Amino acid sequence: MRTLLLALSLLLSTPLWAVQPDEVLEDPVLEERARDLSQGLRCLVCRNENIDESNADLARDLRLAVRERLVAGDTDAEAISYLVDRYGEYVLLRPQADGANLILWFAGPAMLVLGIGVAVVALGRRPGAAPREAELSAEERARLEAILKE
């Protein structure tokens, strides 16, 4: 009985996909391609959830659009390009690292390096550093010895 309950709980804990049965393509190869593409496309309603996992109406429309493009004979790149042209690059879960996006990809690491450089320079110039003690003159040394003897 415990084994059955364990198996049932494991079965129910698997991720649920939002793809409806009427969306599934009859050709298993095309369906597999559609699922692969859907994993990289963002649901515009749910933000960081892919369209394969989202129950939003817009995600369903995107899933259907992907499948329509694949049935029409588009390559994977053409199907993605169609959606990017229609909804913008925000539809991609992993934005492309080219063109103006290169600024965004390199801005974070560049700011980190700049911040470390500023910190090193600022710490090197700080006024709180202990100054080097000057040697005592003969007169000062004699006075110090007199104070210490008292």
C-alpha positions in Angstrom: 0.0 0.0 0.0 2.8 2.4 0.9 4.5 1.7 -2.5 1.3 2.6 -4.3 1.0 5.8 -2.3 4.6 6.7 -3.0 4.2 6.0 -6.7 1.0 8.1 -6.9 2.6 11.0 -5.0 5.6 10.9 -7.4 3.4 10.8 -10.4 1.3 13.8 -9.1 4.4 15.8 -8.3 5.7 15.9 -11.8 5.5 19.2 -13.6 2.2 19.8 -15.4 2.3 21.2 -18.9 -0.2 23.7 -20.1 -0.3 22.4 -23.6 -3.9 21.3 -24.4 -4.7 18.1 -26.2 -6.2 20.1 -29.2 -2.9 21.9 -29.6 -0.8 18.8 -30.0 0.3 18.1 -33.6 -0.2 14.7 -35.1 3.3 14.5 -36.5 5.5 13.6 -33.5 8.6 15.1 -35.1 6.9 18.5 -35.5 5.4 18.3 -32.0 8.9 17.6 -30.6 10.3 20.6 -32.5 7.4 22.8 -31.2 8.0 21.7 -27.6 11.7 22.5 -28.0 11.0 26.0 -29.4 8.3 26.6 -26.7 10.9 26.0 -24.0 12.8 29.1 -25.1 9.9 31.4 -25.6 8.7 33.7 -22.7 5.0 34.0 -21.8 4.4 37.7 -22.1 1.8 37.5 -19.3 3.6 35.3 -16.8 7.1 36.9 -17.3 9.8 34.3 -16.7 7.7 31.3 -17.5 8.0 29.6 -20.8 4.9 29.3 -23.0 4.8 25.5 -22.7 4.2 25.8 -18.9 1.9 28.8 -18.9 -1.9 28.6 -18.9 -2.4 32.2 -20.1 -4.4 32.8 -23.2 -1.6 34.6 -24.9 0.8 31.7 -24.2 -1.7 29.4 -25.9 -1.8 31.8 -28.9 2.0 31.7 -29.0 2.0 27.9 -28.9 -0.5 27.7 -31.7 1.5 30.3 -33.7 4.7 28.2 -33.3 2.8 25.1 -34.5 1.3 26.9 -37.4 4.7 28.1 -38.6 6.2 24.6 -38.3 3.3 23.0 -40.2 3.7 25.7 -42.9 7.2 24.5 -43.4 9.2 27.1 -41.5 12.6 26.2 -40.0 13.0 26.6 -36.3 14.9 29.9 -36.9 12.2 31.2 -39.2 9.5 30.4 -36.6 11.4 32.2 -33.8 12.1 35.1 -36.1 8.3 35.3 -36.9 7.5 35.6 -33.2 10.3 38.1 -32.5 9.1 40.3 -35.4 5.6 40.2 -34.1 6.2 40.5 -30.3 9.7 41.9 -30.0 12.8 40.3 -28.6 11.3 40.2 -25.1 9.5 37.0 -26.2 12.9 35.2 -26.0 13.8 33.8 -22.6 17.5 34.1 -23.6 18.0 37.3 -25.5 20.5 37.2 -28.4 24.0 38.5 -27.7 24.5 40.7 -30.7 24.0 44.3 -31.8 22.7 46.7 -29.2 22.3 43.8 -26.7 26.1 43.5 -26.4 26.0 46.7 -24.4 23.6 45.1 -21.9 25.6 41.8 -21.8 28.9 43.6 -21.1 27.6 46.4 -18.9 27.4 44.3 -15.7 30.9 42.9 -15.8 32.3 46.2 -16.9 30.6 48.0 -13.9 32.0 45.3 -11.6 35.6 45.9 -12.8 35.1 49.6 -12.7 33.8 49.4 -9.1 36.7 47.3 -8.0 39.1 49.7 -9.6 37.5 52.7 -7.8 37.6 50.9 -4.5 41.3 50.0 -4.9 42.1 53.6 -5.7 40.0 55.0 -2.9 41.4 52.7 -0.3 44.9 53.5 -1.4 44.4 57.2 -1.0 42.4 57.3 2.2 43.6 59.8 4.8 43.2 57.5 7.8 46.4 55.6 7.0 48.9 55.8 9.8 51.7 58.2 8.9 55.3 57.0 9.3 56.7 58.1 12.6 59.6 60.6 12.4 62.8 60.0 14.3 63.1 62.0 17.6 65.6 64.7 17.9 68.2 64.5 20.7 66.3 67.1 22.7 63.0 65.3 22.3 64.6 62.0 23.3 66.0 63.5 26.5 62.7 65.0 27.4 60.9 61.7 26.8 63.4 59.9 29.1 62.8 62.5 31.8 59.1 62.0 31.6 59.4 58.2 31.8 61.6 58.4 34.8 59.1 60.4 36.8 
